[in-house]
Amino acid sequence: MNKKPPHPHTPPHPAAAPSRAASAGRIAVGLVLLSAGLYKASSPPEEFAAVLEAYYILPPEQTVTAASVMPWVEILVGLSMALGFKSRRAAAAGALLFAVFIGALASVLLRGIPLTDCGCFGWGLRLDPKHTILLDSVLLCLAALAFRKGGGLAPLDTWIDQGS
């Protein structure tokens, strides 16, 4: 059976569109988490701890520890998602992070705490809680799509599997 290669102007198979969307979502979420984590990790943890204290969720003595750990979790999950390493696990972890972020922001709004900056990107990008919840909701949906569809196109997982 000798199959002809598709004509260069043949539209892609309809099933390829979700894979492309899942790949784009996986990479976008990964890059957002990676950039947010890198920005916070490059600053003293006390800066991010001050933002965390404004949420009034953690005991004050735990904010520096959380501010030291959270950027590295974002970096690890973001890098895994962007590269497609352990794609589904990374997407689940990314979705969980965004669910936690949305919950924390919603609690701030419900309790009437005047938070002017979510602290997501350190001092680089300032977003109020309402806009951050909207952004995080979109990113949560993209992470869920990446989880549902797997790695999408060209994840590192596929290259690792082919090499073994």
Summary of the structure (lengths in Angstrom):
residues: 164
radius of gyration: 18.9
end to end distance: 28.8
largest distance: 69.2
contacts: 496
relative contact order: 0.18
helix: 70%
strand: 0%
